Amino acid sequence: MKPSGFDLDARLRRYPWVSRAMNAEAVYGTVLTAGLISAFSLYNPGLPALIARTVGTVLVFWGAHVYAEVVGNRDMSWREAIREALQRSAGLLWALIVPVACLIVAALLGWSMDAAVDLSLWAAVVTLAVLGWWAARQRQAGSRAKLATAAGTAGMGLALIALKALVH
């Protein structure tokens, strides 16, 4: 037990799916989701259409990712390859949750498209920072490395925000 009484490692052993979901695919999925939200918002279809287009496109990418993993994994049986591909690619789907939840909440609150997209993109930046920090933590990195990795992954989200600002 940590001096604070909070033992993250013990909690994560209780919920192993969290560690499995916080992987490279989660980083890729978060960047993909934020990029799609930014790009699709240019057409101003309204928040429900933006949500549907984003979720639909990420689902297609996820399906392609699973298929490519299964086809490319020749060392396992089909069943094992499918199970492995589904587990590895789960992070891509988990990555939808935060940015899309922000869009849904903003829609329910009657926010403008721009405000909803901004909230969603900034939430993606925070998500990327957490994923970067987590990756460094998994490697038992020191505080500086954790911060640098968090900043590096958050930088991808910041780049998307900068691109959105340039295009809008």
OpenMM code with the backbone's topology and positions (N, CA, C; nanometers):
from openmm import Vec3, app, unit

residues = "MET LYS PRO SER GLY PHE ASP LEU ASP ALA ARG LEU ARG ARG TYR PRO TRP VAL SER ARG ALA MET ASN ALA GLU ALA VAL TYR GLY THR VAL LEU THR ALA GLY LEU ILE SER ALA PHE SER LEU TYR ASN PRO GLY LEU PRO ALA LEU ILE ALA ARG THR VAL GLY THR VAL LEU VAL PHE TRP GLY ALA HIS VAL TYR ALA GLU VAL VAL GLY ASN ARG ASP MET SER TRP ARG GLU ALA ILE ARG GLU ALA LEU GLN ARG SER ALA GLY LEU LEU TRP ALA LEU ILE VAL PRO VAL ALA CYS LEU ILE VAL ALA ALA LEU LEU GLY TRP SER MET ASP ALA ALA VAL ASP LEU SER LEU TRP ALA ALA VAL VAL THR LEU ALA VAL LEU GLY TRP TRP ALA ALA ARG GLN ARG GLN ALA GLY SER ARG ALA LYS LEU ALA THR ALA ALA GLY THR ALA GLY MET GLY LEU ALA LEU ILE ALA LEU LYS ALA LEU VAL HIS".split()
positions = [
    Vec3(0.0855, -0.1183, 0.0000),
    Vec3(0.0000, 0.0000, 0.0000),
    Vec3(0.0892, 0.1235, 0.0000),
    Vec3(0.0507, 0.2210, -0.0776),
    Vec3(0.1254, 0.3461, -0.0846),
    Vec3(0.0970, 0.4289, 0.0406),
    Vec3(0.1872, 0.5253, 0.0751),
    Vec3(0.1643, 0.6093, 0.1933),
    Vec3(0.0306, 0.6831, 0.1873),
    Vec3(-0.0146, 0.7159, 0.0659),
    Vec3(-0.1404, 0.7888, 0.0523),
    Vec3(-0.2614, 0.6989, 0.0754),
    Vec3(-0.2390, 0.5670, 0.0785),
    Vec3(-0.3507, 0.4747, 0.0931),
    Vec3(-0.4086, 0.4317, -0.0406),
    Vec3(-0.3601, 0.4900, -0.1498),
    Vec3(-0.4089, 0.4572, -0.2836),
    Vec3(-0.3019, 0.3770, -0.3565),
    Vec3(-0.3319, 0.2555, -0.3908),
    Vec3(-0.2370, 0.1681, -0.4597),
    Vec3(-0.2899, 0.1405, -0.6003),
    Vec3(-0.2397, 0.2178, -0.6971),
    Vec3(-0.2858, 0.2064, -0.8350),
    Vec3(-0.2616, 0.0666, -0.8906),
    Vec3(-0.1467, 0.0105, -0.8625),
    Vec3(-0.1160, -0.1230, -0.9144),
    Vec3(-0.2164, -0.2272, -0.8649),
    Vec3(-0.2532, -0.2194, -0.7380),
    Vec3(-0.3504, -0.3140, -0.6832),
    Vec3(-0.4862, -0.2956, -0.7501),
    Vec3(-0.5248, -0.1719, -0.7724),
    Vec3(-0.6530, -0.1470, -0.8386),
    Vec3(-0.6538, -0.2014, -0.9805),
    Vec3(-0.5425, -0.1829, -1.0504),
    Vec3(-0.5358, -0.2291, -1.1887),
    Vec3(-0.5310, -0.3808, -1.1985),
    Vec3(-0.4783, -0.4461, -1.0974),
    Vec3(-0.4840, -0.5923, -1.0965),
    Vec3(-0.6288, -0.6389, -1.0845),
    Vec3(-0.7105, -0.5588, -1.0186),
    Vec3(-0.8528, -0.5905, -1.0063),
    Vec3(-0.9269, -0.5686, -1.1370),
    Vec3(-0.8790, -0.4731, -1.2167),
    Vec3(-0.9427, -0.4380, -1.3438),
    Vec3(-0.8402, -0.4484, -1.4567),
    Vec3(-0.8008, -0.5688, -1.4953),
    Vec3(-0.6938, -0.5844, -1.5949),
    Vec3(-0.7296, -0.5294, -1.7317),
    Vec3(-0.8576, -0.5149, -1.7624),
    Vec3(-0.8967, -0.4619, -1.8926),
    Vec3(-0.8481, -0.3188, -1.9105),
    Vec3(-0.8298, -0.2450, -1.8011),
    Vec3(-0.7817, -0.1071, -1.8121),
    Vec3(-0.6420, -0.1056, -1.8723),
    Vec3(-0.5548, -0.1900, -1.8211),
    Vec3(-0.4189, -0.1965, -1.8751),
    Vec3(-0.4187, -0.2417, -2.0199),
    Vec3(-0.5049, -0.3364, -2.0528),
    Vec3(-0.5100, -0.3845, -2.1912),
    Vec3(-0.5621, -0.2768, -2.2852),
    Vec3(-0.6519, -0.1920, -2.2371),
    Vec3(-0.7108, -0.0891, -2.3228),
    Vec3(-0.6183, 0.0307, -2.3417),
    Vec3(-0.5253, 0.0507, -2.2500),
    Vec3(-0.4349, 0.1659, -2.2588),
    Vec3(-0.3076, 0.1220, -2.3301),
    Vec3(-0.3170, 0.1130, -2.4633),
    Vec3(-0.2070, 0.0617, -2.5429),
    Vec3(-0.1845, 0.1501, -2.6657),
    Vec3(-0.0992, 0.1052, -2.7544),
    Vec3(-0.0685, 0.1830, -2.8745),
    Vec3(-0.1941, 0.2093, -2.9567),
    Vec3(-0.2837, 0.1124, -2.9609),
    Vec3(-0.4070, 0.1310, -3.0367),
    Vec3(-0.4932, 0.2408, -2.9760),
    Vec3(-0.4872, 0.2581, -2.8446),
    Vec3(-0.5625, 0.3660, -2.7803),
    Vec3(-0.5075, 0.5020, -2.8210),
    Vec3(-0.3756, 0.5128, -2.8310),
    Vec3(-0.3153, 0.6387, -2.8779),
    Vec3(-0.3584, 0.6638, -3.0215),
    Vec3(-0.3426, 0.5633, -3.1060),
    Vec3(-0.3817, 0.5755, -3.2462),
    Vec3(-0.5302, 0.6098, -3.2569),
    Vec3(-0.6135, 0.5404, -3.1809),
    Vec3(-0.7574, 0.5646, -3.1856),
    Vec3(-0.7958, 0.7034, -3.1389),
    Vec3(-0.7275, 0.7543, -3.0380),
    Vec3(-0.7570, 0.8892, -2.9885),
    Vec3(-0.7187, 0.9938, -3.0921),
    Vec3(-0.6014, 0.9774, -3.1533),
    Vec3(-0.5596, 1.0710, -3.2583),
    Vec3(-0.6549, 1.0610, -3.3772),
    Vec3(-0.6906, 0.9392, -3.4159),
    Vec3(-0.7840, 0.9191, -3.5267),
    Vec3(-0.9183, 0.9839, -3.4966),
    Vec3(-0.9725, 0.9580, -3.3790),
    Vec3(-1.1029, 1.0134, -3.3412),
    Vec3(-1.0997, 1.1656, -3.3408),
    Vec3(-0.9969, 1.2236, -3.2808),
    Vec3(-0.9863, 1.3701, -3.2767),
    Vec3(-0.9706, 1.4270, -3.4177),
    Vec3(-0.8916, 1.3615, -3.5006),
    Vec3(-0.8740, 1.4078, -3.6384),
    Vec3(-1.0035, 1.4018, -3.7173),
    Vec3(-1.0792, 1.2953, -3.6983),
    Vec3(-1.2076, 1.2827, -3.7673),
    Vec3(-1.3060, 1.3891, -3.7201),
    Vec3(-1.3110, 1.4113, -3.5908),
    Vec3(-1.4012, 1.5140, -3.5371),
    Vec3(-1.3652, 1.6497, -3.5958),
    Vec3(-1.2367, 1.6799, -3.5978),
    Vec3(-1.1918, 1.8073, -3.6533),
    Vec3(-1.2274, 1.8183, -3.8011),
    Vec3(-1.1995, 1.7145, -3.8777),
    Vec3(-1.2256, 1.7182, -4.0224),
    Vec3(-1.3752, 1.7199, -4.0527),
    Vec3(-1.4513, 1.6322, -3.9889),
    Vec3(-1.5947, 1.6259, -4.0162),
    Vec3(-1.6667, 1.7522, -3.9711),
    Vec3(-1.6139, 1.8205, -3.8704),
    Vec3(-1.6802, 1.9426, -3.8221),
    Vec3(-1.6736, 2.0549, -3.9253),
    Vec3(-1.5816, 2.0449, -4.0208),
    Vec3(-1.5725, 2.1467, -4.1261),
    Vec3(-1.6991, 2.1519, -4.2097),
    Vec3(-1.7680, 2.0391, -4.2207),
    Vec3(-1.8892, 2.0321, -4.3018),
    Vec3(-2.0128, 2.0708, -4.2230),
    Vec3(-1.9973, 2.0980, -4.0939),
    Vec3(-2.1025, 2.1431, -4.0039),
    Vec3(-2.2340, 2.0676, -4.0235),
    Vec3(-2.2309, 1.9353, -4.0083),
    Vec3(-2.3524, 1.8570, -4.0295),
    Vec3(-2.4468, 1.8572, -3.9095),
    Vec3(-2.4063, 1.9200, -3.8007),
    Vec3(-2.4797, 1.9112, -3.6755),
    Vec3(-2.4147, 1.8053, -3.5884),
    Vec3(-2.4311, 1.8191, -3.4596),
    Vec3(-2.3630, 1.7281, -3.3668),
    Vec3(-2.4053, 1.5816, -3.3805),
    Vec3(-2.5351, 1.5507, -3.3965),
    Vec3(-2.5697, 1.4083, -3.4122),
    Vec3(-2.5024, 1.3442, -3.5343),
    Vec3(-2.4992, 1.4154, -3.6453),
    Vec3(-2.4342, 1.3612, -3.7654),
    Vec3(-2.2833, 1.3510, -3.7452),
    Vec3(-2.2248, 1.4485, -3.6775),
    Vec3(-2.0808, 1.4448, -3.6498),
    Vec3(-2.0463, 1.3224, -3.5647),
    Vec3(-2.1275, 1.2971, -3.4641),
    Vec3(-2.1063, 1.1807, -3.3775),
    Vec3(-2.1193, 1.0519, -3.4587),
    Vec3(-2.2247, 1.0410, -3.5387),
    Vec3(-2.2471, 0.9193, -3.6183),
    Vec3(-2.1342, 0.8958, -3.7177),
    Vec3(-2.0910, 1.0002, -3.7863),
    Vec3(-1.9826, 0.9856, -3.8840),
    Vec3(-1.8527, 0.9442, -3.8154),
    Vec3(-1.8243, 1.0064, -3.7027),
    Vec3(-1.7003, 0.9750, -3.6306),
    Vec3(-1.7010, 0.8309, -3.5812),
    Vec3(-1.8076, 0.7916, -3.5133),
    Vec3(-1.8168, 0.6552, -3.4605),
    Vec3(-1.8142, 0.5538, -3.5750),
    Vec3(-1.8900, 0.5801, -3.6798),
    Vec3(-1.8930, 0.4883, -3.7939),
    Vec3(-1.7569, 0.4703, -3.8581),
    Vec3(-1.6849, 0.5791, -3.8767),
    Vec3(-1.5529, 0.5704, -3.9398),
    Vec3(-1.4536, 0.4968, -3.8509),
    Vec3(-1.4556, 0.5250, -3.7211),
    Vec3(-1.3645, 0.4535, -3.6307),
    Vec3(-1.3988, 0.3045, -3.6280),
    Vec3(-1.5261, 0.2700, -3.6335),
    Vec3(-1.5638, 0.1284, -3.6371),
    Vec3(-1.5095, 0.0596, -3.7629),
    Vec3(-1.5127, 0.1295, -3.8757),
    Vec3(-1.4560, 0.0730, -3.9989),
    Vec3(-1.3053, 0.0535, -3.9829),
    Vec3(-1.2363, 0.1538, -3.9276),
    Vec3(-1.0920, 0.1409, -3.9035),
    Vec3(-1.0633, 0.0252, -3.8076),
    Vec3(-1.1445, 0.0124, -3.7038),
    Vec3(-1.1265, -0.0962, -3.6079),
    Vec3(-1.1432, -0.2311, -3.6768),
    Vec3(-1.2482, -0.2445, -3.7580),
    Vec3(-1.2701, -0.3691, -3.8311),
    Vec3(-1.1534, -0.4021, -3.9227),
    Vec3(-1.1019, -0.3011, -3.9918),
    Vec3(-0.9864, -0.3221, -4.0795),
    Vec3(-0.8634, -0.3623, -3.9984),
    Vec3(-0.8480, -0.3018, -3.8824),
    Vec3(-0.7339, -0.3329, -3.7957),
    Vec3(-0.7420, -0.4778, -3.7477),
    Vec3(-0.8593, -0.5189, -3.7022),
    Vec3(-0.8775, -0.6570, -3.6561),
    Vec3(-0.8512, -0.7537, -3.7710),
    Vec3(-0.9084, -0.7259, -3.8863),
    Vec3(-0.8903, -0.8134, -4.0022),
    Vec3(-0.7427, -0.8257, -4.0395),
    Vec3(-0.6734, -0.7132, -4.0448),
    Vec3(-0.5313, -0.7151, -4.0808),
    Vec3(-0.4493, -0.7934, -3.9786),
    Vec3(-0.4824, -0.7789, -3.8509),
    Vec3(-0.4119, -0.8539, -3.7459),
    Vec3(-0.4342, -1.0045, -3.7617),
    Vec3(-0.5584, -1.0434, -3.7899),
    Vec3(-0.5901, -1.1858, -3.8045),
    Vec3(-0.5187, -1.2436, -3.9260),
    Vec3(-0.5284, -1.1753, -4.0387),
    Vec3(-0.4661, -1.2239, -4.1616),
    Vec3(-0.3141, -1.2274, -4.1481),
    Vec3(-0.2588, -1.1282, -4.0812),
    Vec3(-0.1139, -1.1199, -4.0672),
    Vec3(-0.0547, -1.2127, -3.9632),
    Vec3(-0.1374, -1.2664, -3.8745),
    Vec3(-0.0879, -1.3524, -3.7668),
    Vec3(-0.0971, -1.4981, -3.8102),
    Vec3(0.0107, -1.5484, -3.8650),
    Vec3(0.0110, -1.6852, -3.9175),
    Vec3(0.0616, -1.7867, -3.8155),
    Vec3(0.0994, -1.7413, -3.6977),
    Vec3(0.1558, -1.8310, -3.5962),
    Vec3(0.0503, -1.8922, -3.5048),
    Vec3(-0.0766, -1.8550, -3.5239),
    Vec3(-0.1831, -1.9028, -3.4358),
    Vec3(-0.2955, -1.9623, -3.5194),
    Vec3(-0.3825, -2.0351, -3.4515),
    Vec3(-0.5043, -2.0821, -3.5178),
    Vec3(-0.5937, -1.9608, -3.5443),
    Vec3(-0.6926, -1.9794, -3.6292),
    Vec3(-0.7842, -1.8687, -3.6591),
    Vec3(-0.8494, -1.8159, -3.5316),
    Vec3(-0.8973, -1.9072, -3.4490),
    Vec3(-0.9661, -1.8672, -3.3257),
    Vec3(-0.8733, -1.7863, -3.2351),
    Vec3(-0.7514, -1.8342, -3.2156),
    Vec3(-0.6543, -1.7617, -3.1319),
    Vec3(-0.6189, -1.6273, -3.1939),
    Vec3(-0.6027, -1.6247, -3.3250),
    Vec3(-0.5675, -1.5001, -3.3933),
    Vec3(-0.6792, -1.3975, -3.3803),
    Vec3(-0.8036, -1.4429, -3.3913),
    Vec3(-0.9173, -1.3509, -3.3772),
    Vec3(-0.9237, -1.2976, -3.2346),
    Vec3(-0.9108, -1.3865, -3.1362),
    Vec3(-0.9145, -1.3425, -2.9960),
    Vec3(-0.8030, -1.2419, -2.9672),
    Vec3(-0.6823, -1.2728, -3.0131),
    Vec3(-0.5678, -1.1831, -2.9936),
    Vec3(-0.5915, -1.0482, -3.0615),
    Vec3(-0.6432, -1.0517, -3.1837),
    Vec3(-0.6681, -0.9273, -3.2574),
    Vec3(-0.7743, -0.8425, -3.1884),
    Vec3(-0.8795, -0.9060, -3.1397),
    Vec3(-0.9847, -0.8321, -3.0695),
    Vec3(-0.9314, -0.7689, -2.9412),
    Vec3(-0.8492, -0.8428, -2.8675),
    Vec3(-0.7928, -0.7878, -2.7439),
    Vec3(-0.6973, -0.6731, -2.7734),
    Vec3(-0.6093, -0.6919, -2.8713),
    Vec3(-0.5103, -0.5887, -2.9025),
    Vec3(-0.5754, -0.4614, -2.9556),
    Vec3(-0.6810, -0.4761, -3.0328),
    Vec3(-0.7401, -0.3590, -3.0969),
    Vec3(-0.8486, -0.2927, -3.0131),
    Vec3(-0.8778, -0.3449, -2.8956),
    Vec3(-0.9823, -0.2869, -2.8103),
    Vec3(-0.9544, -0.1408, -2.7771),
    Vec3(-0.8277, -0.1056, -2.7646),
    Vec3(-0.7931, 0.0331, -2.7342),
    Vec3(-0.8453, 0.1313, -2.8371),
    Vec3(-0.8555, 0.0874, -2.9623),
    Vec3(-0.9096, 0.1732, -3.0672),
    Vec3(-1.0544, 0.2108, -3.0366),
    Vec3(-1.1308, 0.1152, -2.9861),
    Vec3(-1.2703, 0.1433, -2.9509),
    Vec3(-1.2813, 0.2240, -2.8220),
    Vec3(-1.1976, 0.1903, -2.7222),
    Vec3(-1.1999, 0.2670, -2.5975),
    Vec3(-1.1671, 0.4133, -2.6236),
    Vec3(-1.0860, 0.4382, -2.7257),
    Vec3(-1.0443, 0.5747, -2.7574),
    Vec3(-1.1610, 0.6627, -2.8005),
    Vec3(-1.2678, 0.6039, -2.8441),
    Vec3(-1.3868, 0.6806, -2.8835),
    Vec3(-1.4570, 0.7450, -2.7643),
    Vec3(-1.4465, 0.6832, -2.6493),
    Vec3(-1.5340, 0.7180, -2.5375),
    Vec3(-1.5231, 0.8643, -2.4958),
    Vec3(-1.4049, 0.9108, -2.4638),
    Vec3(-1.3922, 1.0466, -2.4090),
    Vec3(-1.4309, 1.1539, -2.5113),
    Vec3(-1.3725, 1.1548, -2.6317),
    Vec3(-1.4094, 1.2615, -2.7257),
    Vec3(-1.5569, 1.2580, -2.7661),
    Vec3(-1.6103, 1.1387, -2.7891),
    Vec3(-1.7507, 1.1291, -2.8309),
    Vec3(-1.8444, 1.1608, -2.7142),
    Vec3(-1.8093, 1.1193, -2.5936),
    Vec3(-1.8910, 1.1546, -2.4767),
    Vec3(-1.8978, 1.3062, -2.4604),
    Vec3(-1.7866, 1.3739, -2.4869),
    Vec3(-1.7870, 1.5205, -2.4800),
    Vec3(-1.8832, 1.5798, -2.5825),
    Vec3(-1.8839, 1.5243, -2.7031),
    Vec3(-1.9773, 1.5725, -2.8057),
    Vec3(-2.1221, 1.5478, -2.7638),
    Vec3(-2.1486, 1.4312, -2.7072),
    Vec3(-2.2849, 1.3980, -2.6648),
    Vec3(-2.3309, 1.4916, -2.5534),
    Vec3(-2.2470, 1.5117, -2.4536),
    Vec3(-2.2824, 1.6016, -2.3427),
    Vec3(-2.3047, 1.7431, -2.3955),
    Vec3(-2.2168, 1.7888, -2.4832),
    Vec3(-2.2316, 1.9230, -2.5403),
    Vec3(-2.3621, 1.9344, -2.6188),
    Vec3(-2.3980, 1.8302, -2.6925),
    Vec3(-2.5241, 1.8318, -2.7679),
    Vec3(-2.6432, 1.8384, -2.6730),
    Vec3(-2.6378, 1.7602, -2.5657),
    Vec3(-2.7472, 1.7602, -2.4681),
    Vec3(-2.7605, 1.8949, -2.3973),
    Vec3(-2.6476, 1.9640, -2.3811),
    Vec3(-2.6495, 2.0952, -2.3155),
    Vec3(-2.6795, 2.2088, -2.4127),
    Vec3(-2.6932, 2.1758, -2.5408),
    Vec3(-2.7261, 2.2772, -2.6406),
    Vec3(-2.6091, 2.3641, -2.6821),
    Vec3(-2.4877, 2.3155, -2.6664),
    Vec3(-2.3698, 2.3934, -2.7050),
    Vec3(-2.3606, 2.4046, -2.8567),
    Vec3(-2.2887, 2.5044, -2.9001),
    Vec3(-2.2640, 2.5211, -3.0435),
    Vec3(-2.1696, 2.4116, -3.0924),
    Vec3(-2.1677, 2.3936, -3.2242),
    Vec3(-2.0773, 2.2951, -3.2848),
    Vec3(-1.9327, 2.3267, -3.2492),
    Vec3(-1.8935, 2.4538, -3.2621),
    Vec3(-1.7541, 2.4908, -3.2340),
    Vec3(-1.7153, 2.4624, -3.0892),
    Vec3(-1.8038, 2.4969, -2.9958),
    Vec3(-1.7735, 2.4729, -2.8542),
    Vec3(-1.7637, 2.3232, -2.8255),
    Vec3(-1.8535, 2.2454, -2.8845),
    Vec3(-1.8519, 2.1003, -2.8631),
    Vec3(-1.7250, 2.0378, -2.9198),
    Vec3(-1.6860, 2.0805, -3.0391),
    Vec3(-1.5652, 2.0268, -3.1023),
    Vec3(-1.4423, 2.0661, -3.0214),
    Vec3(-1.4375, 2.1916, -2.9770),
    Vec3(-1.3233, 2.2354, -2.8955),
    Vec3(-1.3128, 2.1533, -2.7671),
    Vec3(-1.4249, 2.1333, -2.6992),
    Vec3(-1.4250, 2.0515, -2.5775),
    Vec3(-1.3734, 1.9107, -2.6075),
    Vec3(-1.4229, 1.8528, -2.7140),
    Vec3(-1.3840, 1.7171, -2.7508),
    Vec3(-1.2352, 1.7075, -2.7833),
    Vec3(-1.1830, 1.8053, -2.8569),
    Vec3(-1.0412, 1.8028, -2.8935),
    Vec3(-0.9517, 1.8232, -2.7714),
    Vec3(-0.9893, 1.9131, -2.6821),
    Vec3(-0.9090, 1.9329, -2.5611),
    Vec3(-0.9158, 1.8095, -2.4712),
    Vec3(-1.0308, 1.7440, -2.4682),
    Vec3(-1.0411, 1.6191, -2.3916),
    Vec3(-0.9508, 1.5118, -2.4524),
    Vec3(-0.9392, 1.5111, -2.5842),
    Vec3(-0.8487, 1.4159, -2.6506),
    Vec3(-0.7035, 1.4453, -2.6137),
    Vec3(-0.6684, 1.5732, -2.6029),
    Vec3(-0.5319, 1.6099, -2.5620),
    Vec3(-0.5031, 1.5551, -2.4222),
    Vec3(-0.5965, 1.5731, -2.3311),
    Vec3(-0.5789, 1.5219, -2.1946),
    Vec3(-0.5698, 1.3690, -2.1962),
    Vec3(-0.6551, 1.3055, -2.2746),
    Vec3(-0.6512, 1.1593, -2.2867),
    Vec3(-0.5159, 1.1126, -2.3383),
    Vec3(-0.4643, 1.1804, -2.4394),
    Vec3(-0.3330, 1.1441, -2.4943),
    Vec3(-0.2230, 1.1617, -2.3898),
    Vec3(-0.2318, 1.2686, -2.3121),
    Vec3(-0.1322, 1.2896, -2.2062),
    Vec3(-0.1366, 1.1749, -2.1055),
    Vec3(-0.2559, 1.1337, -2.0667),
    Vec3(-0.2704, 1.0225, -1.9720),
    Vec3(-0.2146, 0.8936, -2.0323),
    Vec3(-0.2438, 0.8690, -2.1592),
    Vec3(-0.1918, 0.7487, -2.2251),
    Vec3(-0.0394, 0.7501, -2.2315),
    Vec3(0.0184, 0.8660, -2.2593),
    Vec3(0.1642, 0.8769, -2.2618),
    Vec3(0.2252, 0.8547, -2.1249),
    Vec3(0.1654, 0.9172, -2.0248),
    Vec3(0.2131, 0.8982, -1.8876),
    Vec3(0.2042, 0.7503, -1.8499),
    Vec3(0.0931, 0.6877, -1.8856),
    Vec3(0.0733, 0.5471, -1.8519),
    Vec3(0.1784, 0.4590, -1.9190),
    Vec3(0.2084, 0.4867, -2.0446),
    Vec3(0.3092, 0.4077, -2.1168),
    Vec3(0.4445, 0.4177, -2.0469),
    Vec3(0.4808, 0.5379, -2.0052),
    Vec3(0.6085, 0.5562, -1.9352),
    Vec3(0.6047, 0.4881, -1.7986),
    Vec3(0.4919, 0.4941, -1.7332),
    Vec3(0.4771, 0.4305, -1.6021),
    Vec3(0.4928, 0.2796, -1.6136),
    Vec3(0.4380, 0.2223, -1.7195),
    Vec3(0.4489, 0.0780, -1.7407),
    Vec3(0.5948, 0.0341, -1.7562),
    Vec3(0.6793, 0.1247, -1.7992),
    Vec3(0.8220, 0.0949, -1.8159),
    Vec3(0.9033, 0.1378, -1.6934),
    Vec3(0.8347, 0.1708, -1.5842),
    Vec3(0.8990, 0.2153, -1.4602),
    Vec3(0.9890, 0.3367, -1.4837),
    Vec3(0.9452, 0.4269, -1.5694),
    Vec3(1.0226, 0.5473, -1.5993),
    Vec3(1.0162, 0.6439, -1.4813),
    Vec3(1.1133, 0.7320, -1.4755),
    Vec3(1.1151, 0.8355, -1.3733),
    Vec3(1.0162, 0.9463, -1.4057),
    Vec3(1.0053, 1.0417, -1.3158),
    Vec3(0.9081, 1.1503, -1.3314),
    Vec3(0.9310, 1.2315, -1.4581),
    Vec3(1.0562, 1.2634, -1.4883),
    Vec3(1.0854, 1.3412, -1.6093),
    Vec3(1.0429, 1.2671, -1.7352),
    Vec3(1.0733, 1.1395, -1.7404),
    Vec3(1.0358, 1.0602, -1.8580),
    Vec3(0.8842, 1.0498, -1.8706),
    Vec3(0.8154, 1.0357, -1.7576),
    Vec3(0.6688, 1.0310, -1.7614),
    Vec3(0.6132, 1.1614, -1.8166),
    Vec3(0.6657, 1.2743, -1.7668),
    Vec3(0.6187, 1.4043, -1.8148),
    Vec3(0.6522, 1.4248, -1.9617),
    Vec3(0.7722, 1.3853, -2.0024),
    Vec3(0.8121, 1.4013, -2.1425),
    Vec3(0.7251, 1.3158, -2.2342),
    Vec3(0.6970, 1.1944, -2.1922),
    Vec3(0.6136, 1.1063, -2.2738),
    Vec3(0.4702, 1.1579, -2.2790),
    Vec3(0.4198, 1.2051, -2.1666),
    Vec3(0.2856, 1.2636, -2.1643),
    Vec3(0.2789, 1.3865, -2.2544),
    Vec3(0.3810, 1.4702, -2.2482),
    Vec3(0.3841, 1.5898, -2.3336),
    Vec3(0.3934, 1.5517, -2.4808),
    Vec3(0.4710, 1.4493, -2.5103),
    Vec3(0.4847, 1.4058, -2.6492),
    Vec3(0.3544, 1.3554, -2.7079),
    Vec3(0.2835, 1.2735, -2.6335),
    Vec3(0.1564, 1.2230, -2.6855),
    Vec3(0.0511, 1.3331, -2.6881),
    Vec3(0.0504, 1.4194, -2.5873),
    Vec3(-0.0432, 1.5323, -2.5882),
    Vec3(-0.0139, 1.6246, -2.7057),
    Vec3(0.1127, 1.6329, -2.7439),
    Vec3(0.1514, 1.7168, -2.8572),
    Vec3(0.0820, 1.6776, -2.9860),
    Vec3(0.0510, 1.5491, -3.0016),
    Vec3(-0.0226, 1.5068, -3.1214),
    Vec3(-0.1619, 1.5688, -3.1233),
    Vec3(-0.2260, 1.5716, -3.0090),
    Vec3(-0.3570, 1.6348, -3.0006),
    Vec3(-0.3486, 1.7847, -3.0209),
    Vec3(-0.2441, 1.8464, -2.9650),
    Vec3(-0.2248, 1.9904, -2.9847),
    Vec3(-0.2012, 2.0224, -3.1317),
    Vec3(-0.1314, 1.9338, -3.2019),
    Vec3(-0.1094, 1.9542, -3.3455),
    Vec3(-0.2423, 1.9524, -3.4208),
    Vec3(-0.3330, 1.8641, -3.3815),
    Vec3(-0.4649, 1.8611, -3.4453),
    Vec3(-0.5425, 1.9893, -3.4181),
    Vec3(-0.5319, 2.0409, -3.2970),
    Vec3(-0.5996, 2.1670, -3.2644),
    Vec3(-0.5410, 2.2803, -3.3475),
    Vec3(-0.4090, 2.2828, -3.3620),
    Vec3(-0.3447, 2.3860, -3.4441),
    Vec3(-0.3890, 2.3746, -3.5895),
    Vec3(-0.3963, 2.2532, -3.6417),
    Vec3(-0.4428, 2.2342, -3.7796),
    Vec3(-0.5870, 2.2804, -3.7958),
    Vec3(-0.6699, 2.2512, -3.6970),
    Vec3(-0.8098, 2.2955, -3.7021),
    Vec3(-0.8161, 2.4474, -3.7061),
    Vec3(-0.7336, 2.5122, -3.6234),
    Vec3(-0.7323, 2.6590, -3.6199),
    Vec3(-0.6869, 2.7167, -3.7541),
    Vec3(-0.5916, 2.6516, -3.8185),
    Vec3(-0.5443, 2.6994, -3.9484),
    Vec3(-0.6501, 2.6849, -4.0568),
    Vec3(-0.7273, 2.5780, -4.0502),
    Vec3(-0.8263, 2.5501, -4.1543),
    Vec3(-0.9544, 2.6293, -4.1327),
    Vec3(-0.9946, 2.6464, -4.0089),
    Vec3(-1.1213, 2.7178, -3.9811),
    Vec3(-1.1026, 2.8618, -3.9984),
] * unit.nanometer
topology = app.Topology()
chain = topology.addChain("A")
for resn in residues:
    res = topology.addResidue(resn, chain)
    for name in ("N", "CA", "C"):
        topology.addAtom(name, app.Element.getBySymbol(name[0]), res)
